[in-house]
């Protein structure tokens, strides 16, 4: 009990209050099934890459040019993975990374200020996809180790469906245990991923941030350091909207700090009670 409370208190000391206000925020909750949450995160990332002209979900019916691999440096690239597992996020990572460099170069060359800003914003948002996809890939790599899976290799290219250009969902029960490159119909038939609390938190944070543009962000560290981020979108808002966003942001930050304070006081009181009982037994 003493070690548990000690670890809990240590975890509280590493927490931070991270308040984000973003565009087009919905009130929807993350799905209770982690597999579905990962599938929807990947789906949102793919939709953004398609919107940016970097990728295609399906082969075009007309004789439109497309590319099978992002290594060609040309777009759009045809997605080969349409799921929410390690291979899907690796593909997203590769396309987003190449796309970020592509738009950064366009921004450097652009002589139109508005167009330059648009390219820079796209490049930054793609970097977010790169970072978050990398975190999820890292989670799957850890799961490889937990399930004693071997080298990090792509599946046999012969499995690729030449008609659609896509890989079929995984059907190996052992691989499904640790990975999530499966479709929704398979998800409904198998057990959910067995994840640690840290891994669930990672998925939840990734889900909450999504692909919307961030207006404001404040990070409050427990040691007192406060970092504020203001984006061009917030600066360019009308005074009325700016006041509304600022009030919402401040209220959320204060609520987060207040909840942390209550948690820490509760743990401190529990620890004090536990320690007193331990010492009473010894005496």
SESEPA-433179 format. One record per residue (C-alpha): residue number from 1; x, y, z; residue in three letters. Coordinates in pm, 1 decimal, decimal comma, m for minus. Layout:
N
<node nr="NUM" x="X" y="Y" z="Z" rest="Ala"/>
...
//
This chain:
283
<node nr="1" x="0,0" y="0,0" z="0,0" rest="Unk"/>
<node nr="2" x="279,6" y="241,7" z="89,8" rest="Unk"/>
<node nr="3" x="463,1" y="177,3" z="m237,5" rest="Unk"/>
<node nr="4" x="140,8" y="216,6" z="m434,4" rest="Unk"/>
<node nr="5" x="63,7" y="557,2" z="m281,7" rest="Unk"/>
<node nr="6" x="424,7" y="663,5" z="m322,1" rest="Unk"/>
<node nr="7" x="413,7" y="578,9" z="m692,5" rest="Unk"/>
<node nr="8" x="75,9" y="749,1" z="m731,0" rest="Unk"/>
<node nr="9" x="208,4" y="1067,2" z="m571,7" rest="Unk"/>
<node nr="10" x="514,1" y="1055,2" z="m797,2" rest="Unk"/>
<node nr="11" x="287,2" y="1020,3" z="m1100,9" rest="Unk"/>
<node nr="12" x="87,3" y="1324,3" z="m991,7" rest="Unk"/>
<node nr="13" x="408,2" y="1527,2" z="m969,9" rest="Unk"/>
<node nr="14" x="483,9" y="1449,6" z="m1333,1" rest="Unk"/>
<node nr="15" x="140,2" y="1555,3" z="m1457,1" rest="Unk"/>
<node nr="16" x="83,2" y="1872,5" z="m1654,4" rest="Unk"/>
<node nr="17" x="m229,9" y="2069,2" z="m1729,9" rest="Unk"/>
<node nr="18" x="m247,6" y="2092,2" z="m2108,3" rest="Unk"/>
<node nr="19" x="m537,9" y="2304,7" z="m2238,2" rest="Unk"/>
<node nr="20" x="m606,7" y="2314,6" z="m2610,9" rest="Unk"/>
<node nr="21" x="m872,6" y="2508,6" z="m2797,8" rest="Unk"/>
<node nr="22" x="m912,6" y="2396,1" z="m3157,5" rest="Unk"/>
<node nr="23" x="m1140,1" y="2454,3" z="m3452,8" rest="Unk"/>
<node nr="24" x="m1447,1" y="2242,1" z="m3525,0" rest="Unk"/>
<node nr="25" x="m1440,1" y="2067,8" z="m3187,8" rest="Unk"/>
<node nr="26" x="m1714,7" y="1809,2" z="m3139,2" rest="Unk"/>
<node nr="27" x="m1856,3" y="1669,5" z="m2817,5" rest="Unk"/>
<node nr="28" x="m1807,3" y="1308,0" z="m2923,6" rest="Unk"/>
<node nr="29" x="m1627,0" y="1072,5" z="m2690,8" rest="Unk"/>
<node nr="30" x="m1347,5" y="837,4" z="m2784,2" rest="Unk"/>
<node nr="31" x="m1485,7" y="489,0" z="m2857,0" rest="Unk"/>
<node nr="32" x="m1466,7" y="251,9" z="m2563,9" rest="Unk"/>
<node nr="33" x="m1297,5" y="m5,1" z="m2787,5" rest="Unk"/>
<node nr="34" x="m932,1" y="86,4" z="m2835,8" rest="Unk"/>
<node nr="35" x="m917,9" y="m92,6" z="m3167,8" rest="Unk"/>
<node nr="36" x="m1201,1" y="124,4" z="m3304,0" rest="Unk"/>
<node nr="37" x="m1037,3" y="439,9" z="m3166,2" rest="Unk"/>
<node nr="38" x="m712,4" y="359,3" z="m3347,3" rest="Unk"/>
<node nr="39" x="m901,8" y="280,2" z="m3666,6" rest="Unk"/>
<node nr="40" x="m1080,7" y="616,4" z="m3653,0" rest="Unk"/>
<node nr="41" x="m760,8" y="808,7" z="m3574,4" rest="Unk"/>
<node nr="42" x="m594,1" y="652,2" z="m3878,7" rest="Unk"/>
<node nr="43" x="m902,4" y="721,1" z="m4090,1" rest="Unk"/>
<node nr="44" x="m893,1" y="1090,1" z="m3994,9" rest="Unk"/>
<node nr="45" x="m523,4" y="1111,9" z="m4080,1" rest="Unk"/>
<node nr="46" x="m579,9" y="949,2" z="m4417,9" rest="Unk"/>
<node nr="47" x="m865,8" y="1187,4" z="m4496,8" rest="Unk"/>
<node nr="48" x="m640,5" y="1486,0" z="m4424,4" rest="Unk"/>
<node nr="49" x="m367,1" y="1350,0" z="m4651,2" rest="Unk"/>
<node nr="50" x="m625,1" y="1299,9" z="m4926,0" rest="Unk"/>
<node nr="51" x="m759,6" y="1655,5" z="m4874,7" rest="Unk"/>
<node nr="52" x="m404,9" y="1790,3" z="m4909,3" rest="Unk"/>
<node nr="53" x="m363,9" y="1608,4" z="m5241,3" rest="Unk"/>
<node nr="54" x="m91,5" y="1380,5" z="m5106,7" rest="Unk"/>
<node nr="55" x="m271,8" y="1046,9" z="m5121,7" rest="Unk"/>
<node nr="56" x="m560,2" y="848,1" z="m5269,4" rest="Unk"/>
<node nr="57" x="m782,9" y="597,3" z="m5092,0" rest="Unk"/>
<node nr="58" x="m883,9" y="420,0" z="m5410,9" rest="Unk"/>
<node nr="59" x="m744,2" y="382,0" z="m5759,3" rest="Unk"/>
<node nr="60" x="m896,0" y="654,8" z="m5977,5" rest="Unk"/>
<node nr="61" x="m1146,0" y="536,8" z="m6236,9" rest="Unk"/>
<node nr="62" x="m1003,3" y="769,9" z="m6497,9" rest="Unk"/>
<node nr="63" x="m646,7" y="747,2" z="m6626,6" rest="Unk"/>
<node nr="64" x="m516,8" y="970,8" z="m6352,2" rest="Unk"/>
<node nr="65" x="m153,4" y="934,8" z="m6255,5" rest="Unk"/>
<node nr="66" x="m75,4" y="806,7" z="m5907,6" rest="Unk"/>
<node nr="67" x="217,2" y="644,5" z="m5730,4" rest="Unk"/>
<node nr="68" x="252,0" y="325,9" z="m5532,6" rest="Unk"/>
<node nr="69" x="534,1" y="439,9" z="m5306,2" rest="Unk"/>
<node nr="70" x="606,7" y="767,0" z="m5131,2" rest="Unk"/>
<node nr="71" x="978,8" y="716,5" z="m5193,0" rest="Unk"/>
<node nr="72" x="922,9" y="845,3" z="m5545,6" rest="Unk"/>
<node nr="73" x="878,0" y="1193,5" z="m5399,3" rest="Unk"/>
<node nr="74" x="569,4" y="1244,8" z="m5615,6" rest="Unk"/>
<node nr="75" x="202,7" y="1272,8" z="m5521,4" rest="Unk"/>
<node nr="76" x="m64,5" y="1150,3" z="m5490,7" rest="Unk"/>
<node nr="77" x="37,8" y="815,5" z="m5339,5" rest="Unk"/>
<node nr="78" x="m214,1" y="531,9" z="m5330,0" rest="Unk"/>
<node nr="79" x="m276,5" y="406,7" z="m4975,9" rest="Unk"/>
<node nr="80" x="m200,2" y="37,1" z="m4941,7" rest="Unk"/>
<node nr="81" x="m316,5" y="8,8" z="m4577,7" rest="Unk"/>
<node nr="82" x="m664,3" y="120,0" z="m4469,8" rest="Unk"/>
<node nr="83" x="m668,0" y="6,1" z="m4106,9" rest="Unk"/>
<node nr="84" x="m549,0" y="125,1" z="m3764,5" rest="Unk"/>
<node nr="85" x="m239,6" y="m78,0" z="m3680,8" rest="Unk"/>
<node nr="86" x="137,2" y="m52,8" z="m3704,9" rest="Unk"/>
<node nr="87" x="158,3" y="m88,5" z="m4083,1" rest="Unk"/>
<node nr="88" x="m118,4" y="164,2" z="m4140,9" rest="Unk"/>
<node nr="89" x="44,2" y="425,6" z="m3917,6" rest="Unk"/>
<node nr="90" x="383,7" y="360,9" z="m4076,6" rest="Unk"/>
<node nr="91" x="237,4" y="440,9" z="m4416,6" rest="Unk"/>
<node nr="92" x="67,8" y="752,7" z="m4276,4" rest="Unk"/>
<node nr="93" x="398,0" y="853,4" z="m4116,3" rest="Unk"/>
<node nr="94" x="590,5" y="819,5" z="m4443,1" rest="Unk"/>
<node nr="95" x="338,0" y="1015,1" z="m4651,3" rest="Unk"/>
<node nr="96" x="294,9" y="1288,8" z="m4389,0" rest="Unk"/>
<node nr="97" x="671,0" y="1331,4" z="m4349,8" rest="Unk"/>
<node nr="98" x="725,3" y="1363,0" z="m4725,8" rest="Unk"/>
<node nr="99" x="421,8" y="1591,4" z="m4751,5" rest="Unk"/>
<node nr="100" x="550,1" y="1820,4" z="m4476,2" rest="Unk"/>
<node nr="101" x="877,8" y="1865,9" z="m4661,7" rest="Unk"/>
<node nr="102" x="686,3" y="1923,1" z="m4985,9" rest="Unk"/>
<node nr="103" x="471,6" y="2203,3" z="m4842,1" rest="Unk"/>
<node nr="104" x="766,3" y="2358,2" z="m4656,2" rest="Unk"/>
<node nr="105" x="947,4" y="2391,4" z="m4988,4" rest="Unk"/>
<node nr="106" x="637,6" y="2542,8" z="m5151,1" rest="Unk"/>
<node nr="107" x="619,0" y="2797,4" z="m4868,0" rest="Unk"/>
<node nr="108" x="982,2" y="2896,7" z="m4923,6" rest="Unk"/>
<node nr="109" x="924,1" y="2951,3" z="m5294,1" rest="Unk"/>
<node nr="110" x="587,3" y="3126,3" z="m5266,2" rest="Unk"/>
<node nr="111" x="577,0" y="3501,9" z="m5322,7" rest="Unk"/>
<node nr="112" x="213,9" y="3530,0" z="m5213,7" rest="Unk"/>
<node nr="113" x="191,4" y="3589,4" z="m4837,0" rest="Unk"/>
<node nr="114" x="m149,6" y="3422,3" z="m4787,4" rest="Unk"/>
<node nr="115" x="m46,8" y="3121,2" z="m4992,1" rest="Unk"/>
<node nr="116" x="282,0" y="3098,7" z="m4802,0" rest="Unk"/>
<node nr="117" x="92,8" y="3094,0" z="m4469,4" rest="Unk"/>
<node nr="118" x="m136,7" y="2821,1" z="m4598,0" rest="Unk"/>
<node nr="119" x="158,8" y="2606,2" z="m4703,5" rest="Unk"/>
<node nr="120" x="333,0" y="2661,5" z="m4368,3" rest="Unk"/>
<node nr="121" x="18,3" y="2565,4" z="m4176,5" rest="Unk"/>
<node nr="122" x="m16,9" y="2248,5" z="m4381,3" rest="Unk"/>
<node nr="123" x="346,2" y="2161,2" z="m4320,9" rest="Unk"/>
<node nr="124" x="306,7" y="2209,3" z="m3944,1" rest="Unk"/>
<node nr="125" x="m12,8" y="2004,4" z="m3928,0" rest="Unk"/>
<node nr="126" x="156,6" y="1723,9" z="m4118,6" rest="Unk"/>
<node nr="127" x="442,4" y="1732,1" z="m3867,8" rest="Unk"/>
<node nr="128" x="179,3" y="1673,3" z="m3599,2" rest="Unk"/>
<node nr="129" x="64,8" y="1362,7" z="m3787,7" rest="Unk"/>
<node nr="130" x="425,9" y="1247,8" z="m3810,6" rest="Unk"/>
<node nr="131" x="482,0" y="1287,0" z="m3436,0" rest="Unk"/>
<node nr="132" x="157,9" y="1122,5" z="m3329,2" rest="Unk"/>
<node nr="133" x="193,3" y="838,7" z="m3578,4" rest="Unk"/>
<node nr="134" x="547,4" y="784,3" z="m3451,7" rest="Unk"/>
<node nr="135" x="417,3" y="756,5" z="m3093,7" rest="Unk"/>
<node nr="136" x="160,0" y="496,3" z="m3196,3" rest="Unk"/>
<node nr="137" x="417,0" y="304,5" z="m3398,7" rest="Unk"/>
<node nr="138" x="636,0" y="301,0" z="m3087,9" rest="Unk"/>
<node nr="139" x="344,2" y="159,2" z="m2889,1" rest="Unk"/>
<node nr="140" x="305,9" y="m125,2" z="m3138,7" rest="Unk"/>
<node nr="141" x="680,4" y="m189,2" z="m3129,1" rest="Unk"/>
<node nr="142" x="657,0" y="m233,4" z="m2752,0" rest="Unk"/>
<node nr="143" x="370,5" y="m474,2" z="m2806,1" rest="Unk"/>
<node nr="144" x="589,6" y="m669,6" z="m3047,2" rest="Unk"/>
<node nr="145" x="832,6" y="m723,9" z="m2760,4" rest="Unk"/>
<node nr="146" x="553,7" y="m814,0" z="m2518,0" rest="Unk"/>
<node nr="147" x="434,5" y="m1084,3" z="m2757,5" rest="Unk"/>
<node nr="148" x="786,8" y="m1197,2" z="m2854,7" rest="Unk"/>
<node nr="149" x="739,2" y="m1094,2" z="m3216,9" rest="Unk"/>
<node nr="150" x="1049,4" y="m1082,9" z="m3434,0" rest="Unk"/>
<node nr="151" x="1194,8" y="m825,3" z="m3667,3" rest="Unk"/>
<node nr="152" x="1009,9" y="m515,8" z="m3778,8" rest="Unk"/>
<node nr="153" x="935,3" y="m604,5" z="m4142,6" rest="Unk"/>
<node nr="154" x="657,6" y="m526,5" z="m4387,4" rest="Unk"/>
<node nr="155" x="429,9" y="m814,6" z="m4489,0" rest="Unk"/>
<node nr="156" x="500,1" y="m1008,8" z="m4805,1" rest="Unk"/>
<node nr="157" x="426,4" y="m782,4" z="m5108,7" rest="Unk"/>
<node nr="158" x="266,2" y="m1080,0" z="m5280,6" rest="Unk"/>
<node nr="159" x="m31,0" y="m1032,0" z="m5046,2" rest="Unk"/>
<node nr="160" x="m107,5" y="m695,6" z="m5210,6" rest="Unk"/>
<node nr="161" x="m429,6" y="m704,7" z="m5411,3" rest="Unk"/>
<node nr="162" x="m333,9" y="m591,7" z="m5761,3" rest="Unk"/>
<node nr="163" x="m692,7" y="m492,6" z="m5842,2" rest="Unk"/>
<node nr="164" x="m743,2" y="m255,2" z="m5547,9" rest="Unk"/>
<node nr="165" x="m380,5" y="m178,7" z="m5463,6" rest="Unk"/>
<node nr="166" x="m455,0" y="m253,7" z="m5097,0" rest="Unk"/>
<node nr="167" x="m334,3" y="m509,3" z="m4847,3" rest="Unk"/>
<node nr="168" x="m614,4" y="m725,1" z="m4707,1" rest="Unk"/>
<node nr="169" x="m679,9" y="m710,6" z="m4331,1" rest="Unk"/>
<node nr="170" x="m453,2" y="m932,2" z="m4125,4" rest="Unk"/>
<node nr="171" x="m590,9" y="m1277,0" z="m4051,1" rest="Unk"/>
<node nr="172" x="m313,0" y="m1430,2" z="m3839,6" rest="Unk"/>
<node nr="173" x="m460,2" y="m1465,3" z="m3486,7" rest="Unk"/>
<node nr="174" x="m117,1" y="m1420,9" z="m3326,5" rest="Unk"/>
<node nr="175" x="m53,3" y="m1097,4" z="m3516,5" rest="Unk"/>
<node nr="176" x="m401,4" y="m968,0" z="m3442,1" rest="Unk"/>
<node nr="177" x="m329,4" y="m1005,4" z="m3070,1" rest="Unk"/>
<node nr="178" x="m68,2" y="m728,1" z="m3071,7" rest="Unk"/>
<node nr="179" x="m148,3" y="m539,1" z="m3393,4" rest="Unk"/>
<node nr="180" x="m460,0" y="m366,5" z="m3525,9" rest="Unk"/>
<node nr="181" x="m430,7" y="m379,6" z="m3905,8" rest="Unk"/>
<node nr="182" x="m776,5" y="m532,9" z="m3932,5" rest="Unk"/>
<node nr="183" x="m1112,5" y="m406,2" z="m4057,1" rest="Unk"/>
<node nr="184" x="m1417,9" y="m322,7" z="m3848,9" rest="Unk"/>
<node nr="185" x="m1587,9" y="m656,0" z="m3912,9" rest="Unk"/>
<node nr="186" x="m1284,9" y="m836,9" z="m3768,2" rest="Unk"/>
<node nr="187" x="m1265,1" y="m594,2" z="m3474,2" rest="Unk"/>
<node nr="188" x="m1618,7" y="m694,4" z="m3377,7" rest="Unk"/>
<node nr="189" x="m1513,6" y="m1060,3" z="m3360,0" rest="Unk"/>
<node nr="190" x="m1187,2" y="m1039,3" z="m3161,3" rest="Unk"/>
<node nr="191" x="m1086,8" y="m925,4" z="m2813,6" rest="Unk"/>
<node nr="192" x="m988,6" y="m564,1" z="m2763,4" rest="Unk"/>
<node nr="193" x="m620,4" y="m471,5" z="m2731,1" rest="Unk"/>
<node nr="194" x="m481,2" y="m535,7" z="m2383,5" rest="Unk"/>
<node nr="195" x="m304,7" y="m203,7" z="m2318,0" rest="Unk"/>
<node nr="196" x="m132,1" y="m39,6" z="m2024,2" rest="Unk"/>
<node nr="197" x="m278,9" y="280,1" z="m1872,0" rest="Unk"/>
<node nr="198" x="m1,6" y="483,0" z="m2039,0" rest="Unk"/>
<node nr="199" x="m85,9" y="335,4" z="m2378,4" rest="Unk"/>
<node nr="200" x="m456,9" y="408,5" z="m2333,4" rest="Unk"/>
<node nr="201" x="m367,8" y="767,1" z="m2237,2" rest="Unk"/>
<node nr="202" x="m155,2" y="799,0" z="m2550,6" rest="Unk"/>
<node nr="203" x="m446,1" y="690,9" z="m2769,7" rest="Unk"/>
<node nr="204" x="m686,5" y="923,3" z="m2587,4" rest="Unk"/>
<node nr="205" x="m458,7" y="1225,8" z="m2628,6" rest="Unk"/>
<node nr="206" x="m408,3" y="1146,9" z="m2996,4" rest="Unk"/>
<node nr="207" x="m783,3" y="1109,4" z="m3041,9" rest="Unk"/>
<node nr="208" x="m861,3" y="1438,0" z="m2865,7" rest="Unk"/>
<node nr="209" x="m614,1" y="1649,3" z="m3065,5" rest="Unk"/>
<node nr="210" x="m718,2" y="1500,9" z="m3399,7" rest="Unk"/>
<node nr="211" x="m641,0" y="1692,9" z="m3717,2" rest="Unk"/>
<node nr="212" x="m814,8" y="2022,9" z="m3641,8" rest="Unk"/>
<node nr="213" x="m609,4" y="2339,2" z="m3633,9" rest="Unk"/>
<node nr="214" x="m523,2" y="2454,0" z="m3281,5" rest="Unk"/>
<node nr="215" x="m617,9" y="2811,4" z="m3187,6" rest="Unk"/>
<node nr="216" x="m461,1" y="2831,3" z="m2840,4" rest="Unk"/>
<node nr="217" x="m265,0" y="2602,4" z="m2612,4" rest="Unk"/>
<node nr="218" x="m140,4" y="2644,7" z="m2256,7" rest="Unk"/>
<node nr="219" x="81,7" y="2395,0" z="m2076,0" rest="Unk"/>
<node nr="220" x="108,5" y="2433,3" z="m1697,7" rest="Unk"/>
<node nr="221" x="387,1" y="2233,2" z="m1536,6" rest="Unk"/>
<node nr="222" x="351,7" y="2142,1" z="m1172,0" rest="Unk"/>
<node nr="223" x="678,3" y="2322,3" z="m1090,8" rest="Unk"/>
<node nr="224" x="511,6" y="2647,3" z="m1195,8" rest="Unk"/>
<node nr="225" x="635,9" y="2682,9" z="m1555,1" rest="Unk"/>
<node nr="226" x="361,4" y="2805,2" z="m1789,4" rest="Unk"/>
<node nr="227" x="393,9" y="2796,1" z="m2167,4" rest="Unk"/>
<node nr="228" x="142,5" y="2967,8" z="m2396,3" rest="Unk"/>
<node nr="229" x="103,2" y="2906,0" z="m2769,5" rest="Unk"/>
<node nr="230" x="m89,6" y="3148,5" z="m2989,7" rest="Unk"/>
<node nr="231" x="m153,6" y="3061,4" z="m3353,8" rest="Unk"/>
<node nr="232" x="m217,4" y="3288,8" z="m3647,9" rest="Unk"/>
<node nr="233" x="m576,4" y="3165,1" z="m3654,6" rest="Unk"/>
<node nr="234" x="m635,8" y="3299,5" z="m3302,1" rest="Unk"/>
<node nr="235" x="m459,1" y="3629,6" z="m3367,8" rest="Unk"/>
<node nr="236" x="m672,2" y="3686,3" z="m3678,6" rest="Unk"/>
<node nr="237" x="m1004,4" y="3624,5" z="m3503,9" rest="Unk"/>
<node nr="238" x="m1246,7" y="3909,1" z="m3454,7" rest="Unk"/>
<node nr="239" x="m1232,4" y="4074,8" z="m3108,4" rest="Unk"/>
<node nr="240" x="m1564,4" y="3913,3" z="m3011,8" rest="Unk"/>
<node nr="241" x="m1459,2" y="3559,9" z="m3106,3" rest="Unk"/>
<node nr="242" x="m1116,5" y="3614,3" z="m2954,8" rest="Unk"/>
<node nr="243" x="m1276,3" y="3705,0" z="m2619,8" rest="Unk"/>
<node nr="244" x="m1497,6" y="3393,5" z="m2627,3" rest="Unk"/>
<node nr="245" x="m1205,8" y="3162,0" z="m2708,3" rest="Unk"/>
<node nr="246" x="m988,4" y="3324,4" z="m2441,2" rest="Unk"/>
<node nr="247" x="m1257,5" y="3288,5" z="m2171,8" rest="Unk"/>
<node nr="248" x="m1318,0" y="2922,2" z="m2259,5" rest="Unk"/>
<node nr="249" x="m945,6" y="2855,6" z="m2257,1" rest="Unk"/>
<node nr="250" x="m887,6" y="3027,0" z="m1922,0" rest="Unk"/>
<node nr="251" x="m1181,4" y="2848,0" z="m1757,5" rest="Unk"/>
<node nr="252" x="m1055,7" y="2509,0" z="m1881,8" rest="Unk"/>
<node nr="253" x="m699,8" y="2578,2" z="m1760,1" rest="Unk"/>
<node nr="254" x="m819,5" y="2686,3" z="m1416,0" rest="Unk"/>
<node nr="255" x="m1046,4" y="2380,3" z="m1388,6" rest="Unk"/>
<node nr="256" x="m760,9" y="2146,9" z="m1482,7" rest="Unk"/>
<node nr="257" x="m528,2" y="2300,7" z="m1224,3" rest="Unk"/>
<node nr="258" x="m801,0" y="2284,0" z="m959,5" rest="Unk"/>
<node nr="259" x="m869,0" y="1915,4" z="m1027,6" rest="Unk"/>
<node nr="260" x="m496,7" y="1836,4" z="m1004,7" rest="Unk"/>
<node nr="261" x="m481,1" y="2019,3" z="m670,1" rest="Unk"/>
<node nr="262" x="m776,4" y="1819,0" z="m536,2" rest="Unk"/>
<node nr="263" x="m620,0" y="1491,2" z="m651,6" rest="Unk"/>
<node nr="264" x="m288,6" y="1570,5" z="m488,2" rest="Unk"/>
<node nr="265" x="m453,8" y="1666,9" z="m158,5" rest="Unk"/>
<node nr="266" x="m658,0" y="1346,0" z="m161,3" rest="Unk"/>
<node nr="267" x="m351,3" y="1129,6" z="m225,8" rest="Unk"/>
<node nr="268" x="m156,9" y="1315,4" z="43,3" rest="Unk"/>
<node nr="269" x="m432,6" y="1252,2" z="297,1" rest="Unk"/>
<node nr="270" x="m454,3" y="884,7" z="200,7" rest="Unk"/>
<node nr="271" x="m78,1" y="850,9" z="224,6" rest="Unk"/>
<node nr="272" x="m77,5" y="1012,8" z="566,1" rest="Unk"/>
<node nr="273" x="m347,1" y="774,8" z="691,3" rest="Unk"/>
<node nr="274" x="m168,3" y="471,1" z="545,8" rest="Unk"/>
<node nr="275" x="165,8" y="569,7" z="697,9" rest="Unk"/>
<node nr="276" x="7,9" y="626,9" z="1039,4" rest="Unk"/>
<node nr="277" x="m149,4" y="279,6" z="1031,1" rest="Unk"/>
<node nr="278" x="183,4" y="121,8" z="933,5" rest="Unk"/>
<node nr="279" x="365,2" y="293,0" z="1220,8" rest="Unk"/>
<node nr="280" x="86,1" y="200,4" z="1467,4" rest="Unk"/>
<node nr="281" x="126,2" y="m168,5" z="1374,6" rest="Unk"/>
<node nr="282" x="502,3" y="m152,5" z="1424,9" rest="Unk"/>
<node nr="283" x="466,1" y="4,9" z="1767,9" rest="Unk"/>
//
